[in-house]
Amino acid sequence: MPGDRSIIYWDSCVFLSYINGIQNRMPILDALLGFSSSGESRIKIHSSALTRVEVAFGAVERAARNLDSTIELRLDGLWDDPSAVIVVEYHDQIGLMARRLMQDG
């Protein structure tokens, strides 16, 4: 149907790629975030609320054993903006759906 939206599931590894600035992934991640944030887009990024727990440190923070408020603000900005990322509460059906989306690539 014309009004259907495409669901893209981002697991913790995708958020880590984003905050760590993995060069070969950034163009795609930035484009997907741009599409998801657009009110006109049929693409919407979804993630489990558990991802907020799983993504606690960027690579630089982990190596230095020192938190960086810039990274935390950047992550919170993503999760707190429902036009960019739709955060869903975890339950078994969400887990199964996320697994299927990950397996489908």
C-alpha positions in Angstrom: 0.0 0.0 0.0 1.2 3.5 -0.7 1.1 4.5 3.0 3.2 1.5 4.2 6.5 2.3 5.8 9.7 0.2 5.6 11.0 -0.8 8.9 14.8 -0.9 9.4 16.0 -2.4 12.6 19.2 -1.0 14.2 20.8 -3.2 16.8 23.6 -2.1 19.1 26.3 -2.9 16.6 24.9 -0.3 14.2 24.8 2.4 16.8 28.3 1.6 17.8 29.4 1.9 14.1 27.7 5.3 14.0 29.2 6.7 17.2 32.6 5.2 16.4 32.5 6.8 13.0 33.3 3.6 11.0 34.3 5.3 7.7 32.9 2.7 5.2 29.6 2.6 7.0 29.0 6.3 7.7 27.6 7.3 4.3 24.9 4.6 4.5 24.1 5.3 8.2 23.9 9.1 7.6 21.6 8.5 4.6 19.3 6.2 6.5 19.1 8.6 9.5 18.3 11.4 7.0 15.6 9.4 5.4 14.1 8.2 8.7 14.1 11.8 10.0 12.2 13.1 7.0 8.5 13.3 7.5 8.0 12.3 3.8 10.1 9.2 4.0 8.7 5.7 4.0 11.8 4.5 5.8 11.7 4.4 9.6 14.5 3.2 11.9 13.4 1.1 14.9 15.5 -0.1 17.8 14.8 -1.9 21.1 14.9 0.0 24.3 17.6 -2.6 25.4 20.0 -1.0 22.8 20.3 2.0 25.1 21.8 -0.3 27.7 24.0 -2.2 25.3 25.6 0.9 23.8 27.2 2.4 26.9 30.6 3.4 25.4 32.2 4.4 22.2 35.5 2.8 21.2 37.5 5.9 22.3 35.8 6.0 25.7 36.4 2.3 26.3 40.1 2.5 25.4 40.6 5.7 27.5 38.4 4.4 30.3 36.9 7.9 30.3 33.4 8.9 29.4 32.9 11.6 26.7 29.8 13.7 27.2 29.8 14.6 23.5 29.2 10.9 22.6 26.5 10.5 25.2 24.7 13.6 23.9 25.0 12.4 20.4 23.4 9.0 21.3 20.7 10.6 23.5 19.9 12.9 20.6 19.2 9.9 18.3 17.1 8.0 20.8 15.2 11.1 22.0 14.2 12.1 18.5 11.3 9.9 17.5 11.5 11.2 14.0 14.9 9.6 13.6 14.7 6.4 15.7 11.5 4.8 17.0 12.4 3.1 20.3 10.2 0.1 21.1 9.9 -1.7 24.4 11.2 -5.2 24.3 9.0 -8.2 24.5 9.2 -11.6 22.9 7.4 -10.7 19.6 9.7 -7.7 19.2 12.7 -10.0 19.7 11.4 -12.4 17.0 10.6 -9.6 14.6 14.1 -8.0 15.2 15.8 -11.4 14.6 13.9 -11.9 11.3 14.8 -8.4 10.1 18.5 -9.0 11.0 18.4 -12.4 9.2 16.8 -10.9 6.1 19.7 -8.3 5.9 
